[in-house]
Amino acid sequence: MESNDKNSRRKFLNNGLKLGLLTAIGGVAIAKSLEEEEMVELMDTNGNLIKVPVTKVEENSSLKDDDYNVREGYPNKKFVMVIDLARCKNAKQCVKSCNKNHFISGDNAWLKIYKMQDSEETAPYWMPNLCQHCDKPPCVKVCPVDATFKRRDGIVSIDANRCIGCRFCMAACPYSVRVFNWSEPEQDEIKSNMVMEHEDQMNHNTGYTPDYTGNPSTKGTVDKCDFCPHMIDQKLLPHCVSACPNGVYFFGDLYEDTVTNGDETFQLSKLLEDKAGYRLMEDLGTMPSVYYLPPKNRQQNFEEGFKYYTEFQSVEKNK
């Protein structure tokens, strides 16, 4: 029964994301009611369902509008992510999904999970690390060819066609989340099995664009997490968020003050206040768009997670 309820909630939110990732009405995901034509059901940040007239909801097939520009992003949006360290069990499904859907592998993974321990006397925990999508990104300032740029929706992106491989951005990033393609990525199997299918799904018939990740990485360029703008455009969550079996990642819009992991929806400001949310290296003034919730009351057996992590690393090295 519990499993059915969870699947139902996920389906409800997936339907809502297809209508709009997060709406301006209360800043929450929405879904059409199958029983009433003139009303839609809306979920508030406490998980309660309310009904509003269908005329109050604007349904679009895409988040993009006529003014959308790849280098400017989505208007009136500020995308953020929350990572709950107390929930992370090092299941690695986020890494696996990110690698698969961005055609990356091994050390070039955009998302990495580290074993953290403040001292010998304190308990260890797992910490996912990815691009922080800073509001004041130092990587953008040092790029000599404008290959790294920040969009108005908060996403920091890389234009591989402009990147000259100088790696100034890597030196400037205090979070060490960028990777450099020293050689042609080992993605032959991935490319042969997935590229054509992926391009069909994404209707990618117009060539390369910086907000689309259907192209495998290129030798001599820098890569990093991009918050999956190609998924956002479809009203879907980033791959790491939807793949995580433990609800570690939450994604949403700062302006609408709402984040979701597909099963749960929270008011962002209240979540950060109640759970003592923080950002990495706050004193640097980079103003990251990724928030962390402290690893208190952890829900996993750490040793089991470490064993899985060791096995995962062994498999990756033998690929």
C-alpha positions in Angstrom: 0.0 0.0 0.0 2.8 2.4 0.9 4.5 1.6 -2.4 1.4 2.4 -4.3 0.9 5.7 -2.5 4.5 6.7 -3.4 4.1 5.8 -7.0 0.8 7.7 -7.1 2.5 10.8 -5.6 5.3 10.6 -8.1 2.9 10.2 -11.0 0.9 13.2 -9.7 4.1 15.4 -9.6 5.3 14.1 -13.0 2.0 15.2 -14.5 2.4 18.5 -12.8 5.9 18.9 -14.1 4.6 18.3 -17.7 2.3 21.3 -17.3 4.9 23.5 -15.7 7.9 22.7 -13.4 6.7 25.0 -10.8 3.8 27.4 -11.3 3.4 31.0 -10.1 0.2 30.0 -8.3 1.5 29.3 -4.8 4.8 28.2 -6.3 3.9 24.5 -6.5 3.6 21.7 -9.0 0.1 21.2 -10.6 -1.8 18.4 -12.2 -5.0 18.2 -14.2 -7.8 16.5 -12.4 -9.1 13.6 -14.4 -12.5 13.8 -12.8 -13.4 17.5 -13.4 -12.9 19.5 -16.6 -13.3 22.9 -15.1 -10.9 22.5 -12.1 -7.4 21.4 -11.5 -5.8 20.1 -8.4 -2.9 22.0 -6.9 -0.5 20.8 -4.2 0.6 23.3 -1.6 4.0 23.1 0.2 2.5 21.0 3.0 1.3 18.3 0.6 -2.4 19.3 0.7 -4.5 19.2 -2.4 -6.7 22.2 -3.3 -8.8 22.9 -6.3 -8.5 26.0 -8.5 -10.4 27.0 -11.7 -8.8 25.8 -14.9 -8.9 29.3 -16.2 -6.3 30.3 -13.6 -3.8 27.9 -14.9 -1.8 28.5 -18.1 -0.8 25.3 -19.8 2.3 25.5 -22.1 4.1 22.8 -24.0 7.4 24.3 -23.1 9.0 26.7 -20.5 10.6 28.5 -23.4 8.9 31.7 -24.7 9.4 33.7 -27.8 12.1 35.7 -26.1 14.1 32.6 -25.0 17.8 32.7 -25.8 20.2 29.9 -25.1 22.7 32.2 -23.4 20.1 34.1 -21.4 18.0 31.1 -20.2 14.4 31.1 -19.0 12.9 34.5 -18.0 11.6 35.0 -14.4 13.2 31.8 -13.1 16.0 31.2 -10.6 16.8 27.5 -10.4 18.1 26.1 -7.1 19.0 22.7 -5.7 18.9 21.4 -2.1 20.9 18.3 -1.1 19.9 16.5 2.1 23.2 14.9 3.4 21.2 13.0 6.1 19.5 10.9 3.4 22.5 10.1 1.2 23.3 6.3 1.3 25.8 6.4 -1.6 23.5 4.5 -3.8 25.2 6.0 -6.8 22.1 6.0 -8.9 22.4 9.8 -9.4 25.9 9.4 -10.8 24.9 6.5 -13.0 21.9 8.5 -14.5 24.0 11.6 -14.9 26.7 9.7 -16.7 24.3 7.9 -18.9 22.3 10.9 -20.0 25.2 13.2 -20.5 27.4 10.7 -22.3 30.2 10.8 -19.7 32.0 8.2 -17.7 34.7 7.5 -15.1 36.8 10.4 -13.8 34.9 12.8 -16.1 31.7 12.4 -14.1 30.0 15.7 -13.4 28.6 14.5 -10.1 30.9 12.9 -7.5 30.1 11.6 -4.0 32.8 11.9 -1.4 33.3 10.2 2.0 33.4 13.1 4.5 34.5 13.1 8.2 35.3 16.2 10.1 37.6 14.4 12.6 38.4 11.0 14.0 35.9 11.5 16.8 32.9 12.4 14.5 30.7 10.2 12.4 31.4 10.0 8.6 28.8 10.8 5.9 28.5 11.0 2.2 28.5 14.3 0.3 27.5 14.7 -3.4 29.4 17.5 -5.1 28.5 19.2 -8.4 28.6 22.6 -10.0 27.2 25.1 -7.5 25.8 27.4 -10.2 27.0 30.5 -8.4 25.3 33.9 -8.7 28.8 35.4 -8.8 30.8 32.8 -10.6 34.5 33.3 -10.7 34.8 30.9 -13.6 32.8 33.3 -15.8 35.1 36.3 -15.1 38.3 34.5 -16.1 37.1 32.9 -19.4 38.8 34.7 -22.2 36.4 33.6 -25.0 33.1 33.9 -23.2 32.6 30.1 -23.4 31.6 29.9 -19.7 28.5 32.2 -19.0 25.8 32.7 -16.5 22.2 32.8 -17.6 19.5 35.0 -16.0 17.8 31.8 -14.6 20.9 31.2 -12.5 22.4 28.3 -14.6 26.1 28.6 -15.3 26.8 26.9 -18.6 29.6 26.1 -21.0 29.6 26.6 -24.8 31.8 23.7 -26.0 32.1 25.3 -29.5 33.8 28.4 -27.9 35.9 26.6 -25.3 39.6 26.7 -26.2 40.7 24.4 -23.3 42.7 27.0 -21.5 41.3 25.7 -18.1 41.3 29.1 -16.5 37.8 28.4 -15.3 39.0 25.2 -13.6 41.7 27.1 -11.8 39.2 29.8 -10.7 36.5 27.4 -9.4 36.8 26.9 -5.7 34.6 23.8 -5.7 36.8 21.7 -8.0 33.7 20.5 -10.0 34.9 21.0 -13.5 36.6 18.3 -15.6 38.8 18.5 -18.6 38.7 16.1 -21.6 42.3 15.3 -22.1 41.4 12.7 -24.7 38.4 11.6 -26.7 35.9 10.3 -24.0 35.5 6.5 -23.9 31.9 6.5 -24.9 31.8 4.4 -28.0 29.2 2.0 -26.6 27.2 4.8 -25.1 27.2 6.7 -28.4 26.2 3.7 -30.5 23.4 2.6 -28.2 22.0 5.9 -27.1 22.7 9.0 -29.3 20.2 8.3 -32.0 17.4 7.4 -29.5 18.3 10.4 -27.4 18.2 12.8 -30.4 14.8 11.5 -31.4 13.4 12.0 -27.9 14.7 15.5 -27.7 13.8 16.5 -31.3 17.4 17.5 -31.7 17.7 18.1 -35.4 19.1 21.6 -35.5 22.7 21.1 -34.4 24.6 21.9 -31.3 23.4 24.3 -28.7 24.9 24.9 -25.2 21.7 24.0 -23.4 21.4 20.6 -24.9 23.5 17.6 -23.7 22.8 15.2 -26.6 26.3 15.6 -27.9 29.2 13.5 -26.3 32.0 15.5 -24.8 34.8 16.9 -27.0 38.5 16.5 -26.6 40.2 19.6 -25.4 37.2 21.2 -23.7 35.9 21.6 -20.2 32.7 19.9 -18.8 30.6 20.3 -15.7 27.0 19.9 -14.3 24.5 22.0 -16.2 21.4 21.5 -14.1 19.8 19.6 -17.1 18.1 22.6 -18.9 16.9 20.1 -21.6 14.9 18.3 -18.9 13.6 21.6 -17.4 12.3 22.5 -20.8 10.2 19.4 -20.7 8.9 20.2 -17.2 11.0 17.4 -15.8 13.5 17.2 -13.0 17.2 16.9 -13.6 18.4 13.4 -14.0 20.2 13.1 -10.6 17.0 14.3 -8.8 14.7 11.8 -10.4 17.1 8.9 -10.3 17.9 9.1 -6.5 16.0 6.3 -4.7 16.4 8.1 -1.3 15.1 11.6 -2.1 18.4 13.3 -1.5 18.1 16.0 -4.1 15.4 18.7 -4.3 15.1 21.1 -7.3 13.0 24.2 -7.8 12.7 27.9 -8.3 14.0 30.4 -5.7 11.4 33.0 -6.9 8.6 30.6 -6.2 10.1 29.5 -3.0 9.5 25.8 -3.7 11.6 22.7 -4.3 10.6 19.1 -5.0 12.3 15.7 -5.4 9.3 14.2 -7.2 7.7 12.7 -4.1 7.9 15.5 -1.7 7.4 19.3 -2.1 8.7 21.9 0.4 8.7 25.6 0.8 12.4 26.4 0.2 12.8 29.1 2.7 11.1 27.1 5.5 13.1 24.0 4.6 16.4 25.8 4.9 15.4 27.5 8.1 14.0 24.4 9.8 16.9 22.1 8.7 19.7 24.7 9.1 20.5 24.7 5.4 23.8 26.2 4.3 26.0 26.8 1.2 29.6 25.7 0.6 32.3 28.2 1.3 29.8 31.0 1.9 32.6 33.4 2.9 34.0 33.4 -0.6 31.0 35.5 -1.8 30.2 33.3 -4.8 26.6 32.9 -3.7 26.0 29.3 -4.8 22.6 28.1 -6.0 23.1 24.7 -4.3 22.1 24.4 -0.6 23.0 21.5 1.7 21.1 20.2 4.7 23.4 19.0 7.5 24.0 15.2 7.9 22.2 14.8 11.3 20.0 11.8 12.1 21.5 9.9 9.2 19.3 7.1 7.9 21.9 4.7 6.6 24.5 2.2 7.8 27.6 4.0 6.7 29.8 0.9 6.4 27.3 -0.7 4.0 27.5 2.4 1.8 31.2 2.4 1.9 31.3 -1.2 0.8 29.1 -0.3 -2.2 31.2 2.7 -2.9 34.4 0.5 -3.1 32.7 -2.0 -5.4 31.4 0.9 -7.6 34.9 2.4 -7.9 36.3 -1.1 -8.9 33.7 -1.5 -11.6 34.4 2.0 -13.0 38.1 1.4 -13.2 37.6 -1.9 -15.1 35.4 -0.3 -17.7 
